[in-house]
Amino acid sequence: MPTLRRTLRPTCLLLAAGLAAAACGSDEGPPEPAPATAAVSVGNIFFRSDRNTTVNPSVDTVRVGGTVTWTWVAAGLHSVESTGSPAFTGSDEFSEAGSQVTVKFDSPGTYTYQCGIHGDAMTGRVVVE
């Protein structure tokens, strides 16, 4: 039994040291800054992030001073309407494919929105860092 303890103890110490180094993330650099732009597709009862394909809610992150552009990809009456605080100026109602609205976000926060026509059926969120 004493031989077994001597064999396991150094192994356990090496394993613990390796786990501690991995947990510290010593090989990782600083986190990537949020992107400057994001794009959202507006279609038949959906908002879809072009970056990560999240849908209803479409979820995007941009840096302070960044922009989000919503593009109508199908004909149908929709709008972008801010629903919380902080708020942003949304869009008029558009129905033509190819219509676009771009909003610049100058303050950090989480901005929620929905379609003014379809309400909770079409939602999204922009996180500004």
Buried (B, 14 or more C-beta within 10 A) or exposed (E): EEEEEEEEEEEEEEEEEEEEEEEEEEEEEEEEEBEEEBBBBBBEBBBBBBBEEBBBBBBBBBBBEBBBBBBBBBBBEBBBBBBEEEEBEBBEEBEEEEBEBEBEBEEEBBBBBBBBBBEEEBBBBBBBB
